Amino acid sequence: MSDFDTLCEVLERMDPATFNTIIGEKSVGIIAGLSEITGDSLDALGIYSDFMLCAVAADGKLTEEEFVLIKPILDLVSGVDTTYKDADEAFHALGLDKPKEYKEAMDKMVDLIGLVSPELKNDIILVCMMACSVDGKISRKEKKWIARLIE
């Protein structure tokens, strides 16, 4: 078994308290790092949101666990209390059920970020892996996308 597969299994089995602590701390650091790069905290939040949305869309499905993870972002962006039904409808309407181009764009973006800060790139990849694992399983499609981010 590879180190990548081992990390996937660890994330899939992580207890909720540890999961929330790690993703919270990493998210704050990622947004701060992106703010330094962009010079604008709103742009940084937008980039972070794109990574999170792409991570939950990587397999073309929005599970309820993934929705709970990204709900604060959706509520902030939309300005309303988003329901799972609303999010799922928007997910399909925006084409996130077929995210090929979105995944390619995020892969290119993480590569550019890695040129400026390899540590920030690693943190983004970890948070994306965590977002993919929130439903208890990192699918083959999700693993394939994450592997592309790592390259």
Secondary structure as GFF3:
##gff-version 3
##sequence-region A 1 151
A	DSSP	alpha_helix	3	13	.	.	.	ID=ss1
A	DSSP	alpha_helix	16	38	.	.	.	ID=ss2
A	DSSP	alpha_helix	41	57	.	.	.	ID=ss3
A	DSSP	alpha_helix	64	78	.	.	.	ID=ss4
A	DSSP	alpha_helix	84	93	.	.	.	ID=ss5
A	DSSP	alpha_helix	100	116	.	.	.	ID=ss6
A	DSSP	alpha_helix	118	133	.	.	.	ID=ss7
A	DSSP	alpha_helix	140	150	.	.	.	ID=ss8
###
